[in-house]
Amino acid sequence: PMRCVFVQFRCQPGKTYEVADAIYDREVVSELYSTSVEYDLIAKIYIPDEEDVGHFLSGALFDIPGIQRTLTTMTFKAF
């Protein structure tokens, strides 16, 4: 089974497209969108249940140059 998380990325000015390309190159996101709010990008990511979310995201995405800040939202089955 997999756990769904959403990660928002705030990028350094002028780096959003480079960051988006690098995220796609890692082949770990299900969907990636540009946003018009406080953050520049939002990604939908499925993480295997046996993986630690923080370690998985740190190793898979958070070392990409040009990322200033991230915000991870965990999801839970409600219905």
N, C-alpha and C positions, 0 to 999 in steps of 0.2 A: 504493500500500500504506500501511497504517497501523500505528503502534506503540502498544501498550497500556501505559498506566501507571496506577498506583493512587496517589491522593493522599489522605493523612489530614489532617484539619483539627482543631486544638485551638482552641476558640472562647472568647471572653471570657465570664465567667459571665452567664447569662441571655440570651445572644445566639445560641445554636445554631439556633433556628428561623429567625431573621432571616438568618443566614448561609446556611442551607440553601435558603431561598427565593431569595436572591440568586444562589446557585450555579445553581439551576434556571433562573432568568431569563436567565442567560448562554448557555444552550442549547449547552454544550460537553461536558457529561458524559453518558456512556452510562447509568450507574447511580449512585445515591447512597443511602447507608445511614447510619443512626445506629448508633454502636457503644458498647460498654460497657467500653472499655479506656482507655488514657491519652489517646487522641484522641476527639473527639465525633462526627466524621463521616468516612466514607471514600467516595471517588468513583472510579469506573472511567472512564478517559478514553482515547479513541483520538486520537492525534496524527499528522497526515500525516508520512510519512518525511522529506520535505524540510524540515520545520520543526525549529528548534532547541527542544528540550523546555523548557529554562529560560525562554527568551524567550516561548514560546507560553503557558506556565502563568502567568508573571508578568503578561503582557498580558491574559490571559483571566480569571484568577481571583484572583490574589494581592493585588489592590488592594481586595477586598471588606472593608468595615468590619466589625469584630468578630472577625477572624481573629487569633489570638495567635501561632500557629505551624503550620507544615506539615511533612509528611514525604512525600517522593515516592519511590515504589518503581518502578524500571524492570523490565520483564519481557522475557524472551528466549525464543525458541522452543527448547524442549529436546527435543522428540520429533518 
